[in-house]
Amino acid sequence: MADAFICFKKTGRFYDLGISFVRKVQYTIFVGDMCTAQTGCLLLWLTMKTDQSRQERKFLGGFILINNKIEPFDFSCMEDGIATVCLNEGEYRTDFFQKYDDFETYYGCGYDWELFAESYVRKCFPEMTKDIESDSESGMFCIYSEQIEVLEKFALELKRVTEDLSTMERVWLEIRKSHQVYVAMEYTSSDEMFLSYVGVTALPLEDRLKQHQMNGKNYKKLFLIDSFVDLNEARGYEEVIEELMTNPKHNKKHLFTNENNSVYPQEGDEFYEDLTEWAVEDMYDKGYMSSKGKLVILDTFYENADTFETSELTGTDVNRENQEHILPFHMMKIESGMMSVSLDTSLYKKELFMKRMDEGIMGSGYDWEKVASILRQEADLDGEIYFDSESDLFCAYTDNRELLMKFVLKLKEACENNEKLEAVIQLI
């Protein structure tokens, strides 16, 4: 049987039919000693004399199709089974990078594209973050994964959202927002103020307060502690404050009620230890924490409590129509004009998540948004849905009301079927 090889026009990477990297040449298809050559789509050239399996042929055909759909991004698969998506610097959307000072260059180097892609996947496809890694350099953007189907899905989404300049700009303005770490205030039955919860949001604090109130919380005011561009840094703060404020040694006048951890506190877990150690050092350096581990910043909220205005949820904040049939989810219009959905995750369906407690999955808002993102992809819903969850609250929002309603109904359907929901939880 003759050997068959393929090389792609854009990258010049040369593969055999097992998708093994050979060398760089120009785009063409060879059989044997280059007795036949073709410059069209490989799907028209599947009559090669080879003992390749039907499944391999199907995979290779799909491999070419994905490249046609995501050009100028290049999808390829290495000999070790790792798939990559790459793009040369300055090759695409220089008009976008010229407009923003968030990036290193004005033409879109590899690190610029990496920043955009990582921010996009974290905000809109959080369940993919565990499977997709970055390996860019100045001259080339590169992401990779052992999960080929996952990378294919994200590559298609990345091309879709960057194909139109106005869409790319709108998405960037949303995903670049800072993440605010806040504490919530409420009152005891004897009208005494106390701080009871810590959370993270990129939404205006007034919007987040109303979402909590819709979900049955009695919070009256949210106090900003600090803001971070990096969500993980904000979660580090959230976790440290939650741990300190539920510790009786430090919790003398606070009554923190966070049910879930922001980052699962597992001894020896590098992510948890690095993040919390950084947060403690940063709090100390900024004067938020004393040398004895007391969060002195919280005292300032008590000292000035009388000067703060509290907020109550009113009937004009929420359109009660269509709410009953989506409970326990709640929809609300937020300040930007977008529509949001939220869910108190402190106890809801927690028993299903707790089956994976040893893996750090406990039913937090961050776990729920991964479940929701998988369900969103199953429903094949087009358009941007942004996630903005925290330890005890799941939140998603979009500028498309119809899209959000379809999304919420998909979530509601899964929640009414424990077997289905548990199957999705196993995927996160």
Secondary structure, 3 states (H helix, E strand, C coil): CCCEEEECCCCCEEEECCCCEEEECCCEEEECCCCCCCCCCHHHCCCCCCCCCHHHHHHHHHHHHHHHHHCCCEEEECCCCCEEEEEECCCCCHHHHCCCCCCCCCCCCHHHHHHHHHHHHHHHCHHHHHCCEECCECCEEEEEECCHHHHHHHHHHHHHHHHCHHHHHHHHHHHCCCEEEEEEEEECCCCCEEEEEEEEECCCHHHHHHHHHHCCCCCCEEEEEEEECCHHHHHHHHHHHHHHHCCCCCCCCCCCCCCCCCCCCCCCCHHHHHHHHHHHHHHHHCCCECCCCCECHHHHHHHCHHHCCCCCCCHHHCCCCCCHHHCCCEEEECCCCCEEEEEECCCCCHHHHHHHHHHCCCCCHHHHHHHHHHHHHHCCCCCCCEECCECCEEEEEECCHHHHHHHHHHHHHHHCCHHHHHHHHCCC
